Amino acid sequence: MTFANETDSTVEIDRLTETVPATEALADALGVSVGEEITHIVTRASEDGRPISVSDTYQPADVTGTSDAATLEETVADSIPVPSHAEWLKTTPGDLVKTVHQRYITATGRVIMVSDVSYPRDRYYAFVFRMNLKPELEAAAEN
């Protein structure tokens, strides 16, 4: 996560990594067994001391990073934040935040990471996504 192109202010990133048992929802999302150990990373970002984002990221224990991903799927919505995100972002109860749900998927269809990111609703007015719809053209260009 980088904010270098967004601000000249000081951005602080704090990450907490832990191993947790997969809930039913996470097991289904990651294709693992319920209770299987998975990696959970909480990332909090602040700009000049003001919270600007928080995310919960989950990966199967045998995966590190997203270098094996062929596809990134993102769903953007205005939503009521989960309690831990609302607390970090200091939102008023009932306020909406901008949320991005991400799934990193390998070429074989394995989901190797899911992430839920929350931003203050007024942080971004638009998101621009670029997705490769013709991977064969990209492979040809590399050769």
N, C-alpha and C positions, 0 to 999 in steps of 0.2 A: 504494500500500500504506500503510495507516495502522494504527497501534497505539494511537491516542489514547484509544479507548474501552476499552482492555484494561489499561492500566497507568498509574500515576503516576510511574513511573521514567523515566529518560532513555533514549530509543530513538534510536540512530544508524543512518542508512541510507546505504549506500555503493553507487553504481552505476558500472558500467564498460560503455561502449557501443563496439562495434566492428563492422566489416563483415567478414563471412566468406562463403566459398563454401558453398552449400547441399549438404549430404550427400544421399545417396539418400533416407534417411528423412525429412529435413526438406523436401526438394523435393517428395516425395509428400504430406506433411502440409500444405504451403503452396501446392501447385499451381504450382510454379515448376520450372525446369529444373535438373538436377543441375549444380552448379558456379556457378549464378547467384548473384550477390552478394545477401545478405540481411543484415538488421540483427540483431545478437546483443547482448542486454543482460543482464548479470549484476547482480543486486541482492542485497546482503547486509545483514541487519539484526541489530543487537545491542541488548540491554537491559542497561544498567549494565555494559557490557563483555562480557556473556555472549551468544554467538551464539544467535539465536532463529529465523532463517529465511534461506534462500538460494534464489534462483531463476535459471533460465536461460530467457530469453524470446527468441523469434525472430519476425521480421516480414519480409514482402517489402519490398524496398528502396523501393517506391513508396507504402508505408503508414506513417503515423505515428499512434500511439495507437489507441484502440478506439472512437472516436466513431461510426464507421460500422457497428459491430457491432449485430446485432439479437438474437443469441442467444449466451449464454455456456454452454458445456458444461464441467462439471467432474467429474473422476473422482478420488475420494479412496481411498487405500489405505495400508496399512502395508507398506513395502518396504525392501529393502537400498538405501541411497543410492548414487548414482554417486560415484566417488572425490572429485571436487571438492566435492560437498555434504557428504560424510562428513568431509572435512578441515576445512571451515568450522565444521560443527556439533560437531566434536571427538567424534564417536561412536567407540565401540570397534568394531573390525572384526567384522562379522556382526550388529551391532545394527540393529534396524529403526528407521525414521523414518516420520513421517506425511508422505505425499506427496499433492500435488494437481496433476493434469494438467489444464490449461485450454486450451480452444479458443474463440476469439472468431470468430463467423461472421456474415457480412452476410445481409441478407434474400434475396440472390440465391444464397446458398450458398457464397460465397467465404470461405475461412479466412484471416483477416487477422492472426492472432496465435496462436502456441502457446507455452505456458509450463509449465515443470515447477518446482514449488515444494516444498521440503523443510523440515520443522519437526522439532524434537526430538519424539519420540513422546509425551512427557508434557506438551507445551505445550498441547494442546487435547484435550479428552475428547469433544467433539462438534462437528460442523459443521452449520450450518443454511443451507439454500439456498432461495432464493425465485426461481422462474422464472415468467415470464409465459406461461401456456398459452392465453390468449385475447387476443392482441394487438389484435383488433378492438375489444374492450371498452375497452382503454387508449386507443386512438385516439379513440373516441367520447367518452371522459371529458375528453380534452384540448380538444375543440371546444366 
